[in-house]
Amino acid sequence: MRDQIESYAARLAVRIQSAGADLDPDILQLPGGSVIATLLWLYAKGSTALRKH
């Protein structure tokens, strides 16, 4: 059980780090930048997922 939790935590940490790597900090300085950055990230991840299938 503990191994499963540690594995899940490691996968979650990798996803969070990869999300941060894809984020352009200049977008956050724009008005509504956090919303824009979130939408762009979701679009990029969604389009990548659709291309895989």
MARVOMAR-680741 format. One record per residue: residue number from 1; x, y, z of N, C-alpha, C, O, CB in turn. Coordinates in nm, 3 decimals, decimal comma, m for minus. Glycine has a CB too. Example, Ala and Ser with C-alpha at 12.3 -4.5 7.8 and 13.67 -1.06 7.14 Angstrom:
PT   pos        nx        ny        nz       cax       cay       caz        cx        cy        cz        ox        oy        oz       cbx       cby       cbz
PT     1     1,319    m0,569     0,780     1,230    m0,450     0,780     1,320    m0,330     0,780     1,424    m0,332     0,846     1,131    m0,447     0,905
PT     2     1,285    m0,225     0,708     1,367    m0,106     0,714     1,290     0,003     0,787     1,341     0,114     0,804     1,408    m0,060     0,572
//
This chain:
PT   pos        nx        ny        nz       cax       cay       caz        cx        cy        cz        ox        oy        oz       cbx       cby       cbz
PT     1     0,083    m0,119     0,000     0,000     0,000     0,000     0,087     0,125     0,000     0,061     0,221    m0,073    m0,094     0,000     0,121
PT     2     0,190     0,122     0,083     0,277     0,239     0,093     0,349     0,262    m0,040     0,368     0,377    m0,080     0,378     0,220     0,207
PT     3     0,390     0,155    m0,106     0,457     0,168    m0,236     0,365     0,233    m0,339     0,410     0,313    m0,421     0,504     0,032    m0,285
PT     4     0,238     0,198    m0,335     0,143     0,257    m0,429     0,127     0,406    m0,404     0,120     0,485    m0,499     0,007     0,187    m0,418
PT     5     0,120     0,446    m0,279     0,107     0,587    m0,245     0,231     0,665    m0,287     0,220     0,775    m0,341     0,082     0,605    m0,094
PT     6     0,349     0,608    m0,263     0,473     0,675    m0,303     0,482     0,685    m0,455     0,529     0,786    m0,508     0,594     0,600    m0,247
PT     7     0,438     0,583    m0,525     0,440     0,585    m0,671     0,345     0,692    m0,724     0,380     0,767    m0,816     0,401     0,447    m0,726
PT     8     0,226     0,700    m0,666     0,130     0,802    m0,707     0,183     0,942    m0,679     0,167     1,032    m0,761    m0,004     0,780    m0,634
PT     9     0,247     0,961    m0,563     0,303     1,092    m0,528     0,415     1,130    m0,624     0,426     1,247    m0,662     0,355     1,091    m0,383
PT    10     0,496     1,035    m0,664     0,605     1,063    m0,757     0,549     1,102    m0,894     0,599     1,196    m0,957     0,698     0,941    m0,770
PT    11     0,446     1,030    m0,941     0,386     1,064    m1,070     0,322     1,202    m1,065     0,331     1,278    m1,162     0,282     0,959    m1,110
PT    12     0,257     1,234    m0,955     0,194     1,365    m0,940     0,299     1,476    m0,941     0,279     1,580    m1,002     0,112     1,370    m0,809
PT    13     0,411     1,453    m0,873     0,518     1,553    m0,870     0,575     1,577    m1,009     0,604     1,691    m1,045     0,630     1,508    m0,775
PT    14     0,590     1,471    m1,087     0,641     1,486    m1,224     0,544     1,567    m1,308     0,586     1,652    m1,386     0,665     1,348    m1,289
PT    15     0,415     1,542    m1,295     0,315     1,618    m1,372     0,315     1,765    m1,334     0,304     1,852    m1,421     0,174     1,559    m1,350
PT    16     0,328     1,793    m1,206     0,331     1,933    m1,162     0,455     2,003    m1,216     0,448     2,117    m1,260     0,328     1,942    m1,008
PT    17     0,570     1,934    m1,212     0,692     1,994    m1,264     0,685     2,016    m1,415     0,732     2,118    m1,464     0,812     1,906    m1,231
PT    18     0,626     1,922    m1,487     0,616     1,940    m1,632     0,519     2,053    m1,667     0,539     2,123    m1,766     0,571     1,809    m1,700
PT    19     0,417     2,071    m1,587     0,325     2,182    m1,610     0,396     2,315    m1,589     0,374     2,409    m1,664     0,202     2,172    m1,517
PT    20     0,479     2,322    m1,488     0,555     2,444    m1,463     0,658     2,473    m1,570     0,688     2,589    m1,598     0,623     2,435    m1,330
PT    21     0,712     2,369    m1,631     0,812     2,387    m1,736     0,747     2,442    m1,863     0,812     2,513    m1,939     0,883     2,255    m1,766
PT    22     0,621     2,409    m1,886     0,552     2,455    m2,006     0,496     2,596    m1,992     0,449     2,653    m2,091     0,440     2,361    m2,040
PT    23     0,501     2,653    m1,875     0,439     2,782    m1,849     0,536     2,896    m1,876     0,650     2,894    m1,829     0,390     2,788    m1,705
PT    24     0,491     2,995    m1,950     0,571     3,114    m1,979     0,540     3,219    m1,873     0,425     3,264    m1,864     0,543     3,168    m2,123
PT    25     0,637     3,260    m1,792     0,608     3,356    m1,684     0,562     3,493    m1,733     0,497     3,566    m1,659     0,731     3,373    m1,599
PT    26     0,595     3,529    m1,856     0,550     3,659    m1,909     0,399     3,666    m1,923     0,341     3,773    m1,912     0,616     3,687    m2,044
PT    27     0,336     3,554    m1,948     0,190     3,551    m1,962     0,123     3,589    m1,830     0,018     3,653    m1,829     0,141     3,411    m2,008
PT    28     0,184     3,550    m1,720     0,124     3,578    m1,588     0,120     3,726    m1,557     0,040     3,769    m1,473     0,201     3,506    m1,479
PT    29     0,204     3,806    m1,622     0,207     3,950    m1,596     0,095     4,025    m1,667     0,066     4,140    m1,633     0,340     4,007    m1,637
PT    30     0,033     3,962    m1,765    m0,077     4,026    m1,836    m0,202     4,029    m1,749    m0,216     3,947    m1,659    m0,106     3,952    m1,968
PT    31    m0,294     4,124    m1,775    m0,422     4,121    m1,702    m0,494     3,990    m1,733    m0,515     3,957    m1,850    m0,510     4,244    m1,739
PT    32    m0,532     3,918    m1,631    m0,597     3,788    m1,649    m0,497     3,681    m1,691    m0,536     3,579    m1,747    m0,707     3,798    m1,753
PT    33    m0,371     3,703    m1,664    m0,266     3,614    m1,708    m0,276     3,472    m1,655    m0,243     3,377    m1,725    m0,136     3,669    m1,671
PT    34    m0,320     3,457    m1,531    m0,331     3,322    m1,476    m0,438     3,243    m1,548    m0,424     3,122    m1,568    m0,361     3,328    m1,325
PT    35    m0,547     3,310    m1,587    m0,653     3,242    m1,662    m0,603     3,207    m1,802    m0,626     3,097    m1,851    m0,781     3,330    m1,670
PT    36    m0,535     3,302    m1,866    m0,481     3,278    m2,000    m0,382     3,163    m1,997    m0,387     3,074    m2,083    m0,414     3,405    m2,055
PT    37    m0,292     3,164    m1,901    m0,191     3,058    m1,891    m0,256     2,922    m1,868    m0,213     2,823    m1,926    m0,093     3,089    m1,778
PT    38    m0,358     2,917    m1,784    m0,427     2,791    m1,758    m0,495     2,739    m1,883    m0,487     2,621    m1,915    m0,529     2,809    m1,646
PT    39    m0,564     2,827    m1,955    m0,632     2,786    m2,077    m0,534     2,740    m2,185    m0,560     2,642    m2,254    m0,717     2,901    m2,131
PT    40    m0,422     2,810    m2,199    m0,321     2,768    m2,297    m0,261     2,633    m2,261    m0,237     2,550    m2,349    m0,211     2,873    m2,308
PT    41    m0,238     2,611    m2,133    m0,183     2,483    m2,088    m0,282     2,370    m2,115    m0,244     2,263    m2,164    m0,147     2,488    m1,939
PT    42    m0,409     2,394    m2,083    m0,511     2,292    m2,108    m0,524     2,263    m2,258    m0,540     2,148    m2,298    m0,648     2,337    m2,051
PT    43    m0,518     2,367    m2,340    m0,526     2,349    m2,485    m0,408     2,266    m2,536    m0,426     2,175    m2,617    m0,529     2,486    m2,555
PT    44    m0,288     2,298    m2,487    m0,169     2,225    m2,532    m0,175     2,079    m2,492    m0,144     1,991    m2,572    m0,042     2,289    m2,475
PT    45    m0,216     2,052    m2,369    m0,226     1,913    m2,322    m0,338     1,839    m2,394    m0,323     1,721    m2,427    m0,249     1,909    m2,171
PT    46    m0,448     1,906    m2,419    m0,560     1,843    m2,488    m0,528     1,811    m2,633    m0,563     1,705    m2,683    m0,681     1,931    m2,482
PT    47    m0,460     1,903    m2,700    m0,426     1,878    m2,840    m0,322     1,766    m2,851    m0,325     1,689    m2,947    m0,373     2,006    m2,907
PT    48    m0,232     1,757    m2,755    m0,135     1,648    m2,755    m0,205     1,515    m2,732    m0,172     1,415    m2,797    m0,028     1,672    m2,646
PT    49    m0,300     1,513    m2,643    m0,372     1,389    m2,614    m0,455     1,344    m2,734    m0,466     1,225    m2,761    m0,463     1,407    m2,492
PT    50    m0,513     1,439    m2,806    m0,594     1,404    m2,923    m0,506     1,352    m3,037    m0,549     1,265    m3,113    m0,674     1,526    m2,970
PT    51    m0,385     1,403    m3,049    m0,295     1,355    m3,154    m0,246     1,214    m3,126    m0,215     1,141    m3,220    m0,177     1,449    m3,167
PT    52    m0,239     1,175    m3,000    m0,193     1,041    m2,965    m0,294     0,935    m3,000    m0,258     0,820    m3,026    m0,161     1,033    m2,818
PT    53    m0,422     0,972    m3,002    m0,528     0,872    m3,029    m0,567     0,877    m3,169    m0,655     0,802    m3,211    m0,649     0,893    m2,941
//
